[in-house]
Amino acid sequence: MRPGNAAANRSTPSAAQLSVFRRQSNMPYARWVTGHFTGSTDEIIQWAARKWGFAPDLFRAVAAVESWWRMSTVGNGGTAYGLFQVRRPYHCQGQVCSWFAHDTAFNADYYGAILRSYYDGTQTWLNTVSGNGARYTAHDLWGSVGFWAAGRWHVAAGETYDRQVRGYLSQRVWRTRAFAA
């Protein structure tokens, strides 16, 4: 479905790259992020979702919102990369950011890991963020999805994002003609 992703879909990080990433990352599940999977964009999305215990259709919908499944997408004024729009400086630094831009599985694996960490309740520092609309709690899927986009727990921007993801999810937008174009 996304021939432009072919090279990124075949790329996987080396042991040296993973070592650099893990040294730089303070994400609780970084040690389990490998990006070691190749396949079509959809197969990679399914792999990452299942690896981290989420429904593949949720990841399909998030990737549609974030990049319309295009790894070449650069957003947020040049600070967010790839399928799930992994963002500098929050999730990567320096050279690691380019790996998220050019490796579909690494990008998707990281998104799955960070979403799982939000969902599991390991990111208790979120309760210290000013401007949250509610207290951070574990097992809040839509709070986790919204935080990825808004950087705050249950705020208007995150809930607008959630609605867009839910809309794409209910439409299964990745199966429509508009998406294929």
N, C-alpha and C positions, 0 to 999 in steps of 0.2 A: 504493500500500500504506500510506502514512503521510500521510493528508490533513492532519494537524496540522502537517506540515512544509512545506505549500504556500508560505507567504510566504517562509520561509527558503530554499526551493529556487529561488525567483525572484530572490533578492537576490545582488548581487555588489558587492565593495568598489570604491569610487571610487579614482581616482588619488591623491587626497589621503589617503585612508585607507591605501592601500598604502604611501605615502611614510612615514606615521607608523609603521606596522608595521615597515617595513624599518629605520628609524632606531633603533627600540627592540630589534629582534631581533638576537641574536648567533648565530642558527642558520645554519650554513654555506650553506644553499640558499635562504635567505629571499628573495633577489632574484628567484627563479623562482616563488615562490608568488604566484598572481594571484587565485585563486578565480573566474576568469572562465569560468563554465559555468553553465547553468541546465538543469533537467530534473527528472525524478522523483528521488526519493531514491536509487533503485537506479541510475539513469543517472549521477548525480553520483558515487556510490561507484565505479562502473566507470571513469568518466573519470579520477578521481584515481588509482586503482590503475594504470591503463594509462599515465597521464602519468609516473608515477614508477617504472614498470617492474615492477610486482607483479601477481600474479594477483587479479582482481576478487573471487574467492571468499574469498581471505584477508581483504580489506578488509570484505567482507560479514560474515564471522565476527567480526572485531574489533569492528565497529560493533554487532553483536548483543550481544556481551559488554558493551561499554561503555554502550550506551544503548537497546538493543532498537530501534535505528534511530529514536529520537525526539530531535529537535533540542531539545526543551524540557527534556531531562534536565540536571539540575544535581547533581553528585555531590561527593564528598570534602569534606563539610561546607561546601558552597557555593563551592568553589574550582575545579571542573572543569565544562566547558561543552560542550553539543552532542553531536553524533553520535559523535565520537571522544574526547570528554571532554578537550579541550585545557585544561591546568591552569595557573592562576595560582599562584605567581609564576614557575614554571619556564618557561612558554611564552608568557606574555602579561602585560601590565601595564595597569592603568587601563582606559581606554576601549576599547583593542584587545580586551580580554577579551569585551566585549559583542558585538563583531563576530563572534567565534568562536561566540557563543551564538545568533546570529540569521542566520547565513549558512552554509548547508550546504556549499557548494562551497569556501568559504574554510577552513572547519573540516577538511574532507576533504583539501584540497590541502596544508594545513599538516601534517596527520598523514602524508601520503605523503612530504613533503619531509623531515621529521624521521626517519621510518623509513629512508628512503633514505640519509640522512647517517649514521645508526648503522651501517647495513649496509655502506656504502662504506668505513667506517673513518676518516671525517673527524673523529670526536668523540674524539680521543685523550685528552682530559681525563678520559674515563671511567676510565682506568687510575689516576687520582689519587683516585677515590672510595673511601673506606674501606668495608669490608664487602662488597666484591664477592666472589662465589663462584668466579670465574675471571678470567683476564686478558681484557680487551676485545680482540677481534680483528675484522677486517673479514670480510665474507661469512658471517656467522653470523645467519641469518634469525631463528631462534627466540630467540637472545640479544637481538636487536634488538626483537622483539615483546615479550619479557618485560621488557626495560629500560623500555619505555614505561609499563608498569604498576607496576613495583617500584622504579624509580629506582636499581637496582643490577644489575650484570651477573651472570647465572646464580646467583640466590639462590632460596630456596624459594618466596617470594611470586611471583616472575616465572615460575617453572616451573609453579606452580599455575595461573597465568593462561594460560600457553601451553597447558596441558592443556585448559582450558576453551575456548580459541579452537580448538584442534584438534578437540575434541569437536563444537563447533558447525559447524566446517568439514566434518567427516565426515558429520554429520547433515543438512547443508545446512538448518539450522534456519530460515532465512529463507523456506523453501518449505513449512513445516509450518503446520497449522491453528492451533497455539498461538501462533505468531509473528504470524499474520494477525489474531488477536483483539485 
